[in-house]
Amino acid sequence: MKTTVTIVRVFLGLLLVVFGLNGFFGFLPQPPPPAAGGEFLGALMAGGVMSVVKVFEVVIGALLLSGRFVPLALVMLVPIAVGIVLYHVQFDLAGGVGAYLVAAMLAGLLWGYRGSLMPLLVTRAVPLADRPALA
């Protein structure tokens, strides 16, 4: 299991770095989006949202590749992956195979790192300043 998780982590990290950098340098040709999807993407690009998303993709990919702060990277990736999947479900269902693969890899990694992520699921978190001092 550990080897599988590592392979998936590295592969997902590579995908994120490559496609994140592609958003800035355009070295991989992209098929034209459907009409409504193109309008949506155009609005995101005009507002600068896509640049922020691409920066996050590169940073998250680098964290996954390095093996450092992996649970944080996975949590940061969830809203990006959800947005990509929802875009493809709404505008380009058949063209979203890569998005569905990324979502499946993310789900597998979230399961693989569940031990590190479980502390996020406490019902009542206590702020650090309110915790009793250590003796």
N, C-alpha and C positions, 0 to 999 in steps of 0.2 A: 504493500500500500504506500509506504513512504517513497519508494522509487517512482511509482505512478504519479503521486502528488508532485514530486519534484519535476518530472517531465512535463506535466500539464502546466505547472507554474512557469517554467522557463519558456515553453511554447507560447503561452498567453502573454508573457512579458515581451517576447519578440514581436508578436502580432501588434501589441499596443505601441511599442516603440516605432516599428516600421510604419504603421498607418497613422500614428500621431505625427511623425516627421513628414509623411507624405502630404499631410494637410498644409504644411508650410512650403515644401519644396516641389510637390507635384511630380515625383519621379515615377509613380505608377498611374497609368491612365485609369480613369473611373468612367463607368458607363453613365450616360446622361440619366438623371432622375426623371420619374414620371412628372407630368405637368404640375399637379398640386404639390407633390413632394419637392419639386424644384423651387416653387414659390416659398414653401416653408423653409427649406435650406437657405435660400437667398435671404430671407428675413433674418435667420440666425447669423449668417455671415455678415450682413450689413450692420447688425447690432454688435458684432464682435464676440458673440457667444461661442461660435465655432473655434475661434482662436484660443479661448480659455479652455474649452473642452480638449483641444488638441494638446495644449500644454499639460493638462492633467493626465491625458493618455500617456504622454512621454514619461512624465514623472512616475506614474503608477507602474508603467512597464519597467522602468529602471529599478524601482524598488522590488518588483517581482523577480527580475533577473538577478539582482544582488542578493536576494534572500533576506533582506533587512526590512523590518517593519511590515512584513507580509500581511498580518491581519489588518493593519491600518490601510494598506493599499487595497485590499479586498473590499473593505467597507467603503472606501472612496470610489471604487469602481462600480458599485451597485447602481447608483442613480444614472451613471453614464450608460451602463449596459441596458437598464430599463428603458431609457430614452431611445437608444438605438433600436431595440426590439420593437418598441411601440411605433417608431417611425416606419419600420418595415411592415408591421402588421397593418398600419393604416394606409400607407402609400405604395408599398412595393413588396407584397407578400412573397412572391417567388424569388425576388432578388435578395432576400434576407438570410440566406443559408449561413453566411459567415457570422451574422449577428446572432443567430440561434446557436451556432457552435460556440461563440464567445460566452453566451449566457449559460450554456451547459458546462463549459469549463469553469466558469465562475462559480456555479452551483456546486460542482465537484470540489473545488478548492475551499469554498466556505464550509462544506462538510468535512473536508480533510483537516481544516484548521479550527474546527468547532470547539476544541478544548480551550484555545486561546480567545475565542469569541464569546464563549458562554458568560464571562463576567459582564458583558454589555447588557445582558438580559435580566438584570436584577430589577425587582419590582419597585424598590425604594432606594435610590442611590443617595449617599450621604456626601455632601461637599467636603473636600479635603480640610478646609479650615474648621469644620465642625467636628472632626474626628478627635477622639481623646488622644492626648499626647502619649508617645511611647515612653515607657519607663527606662 
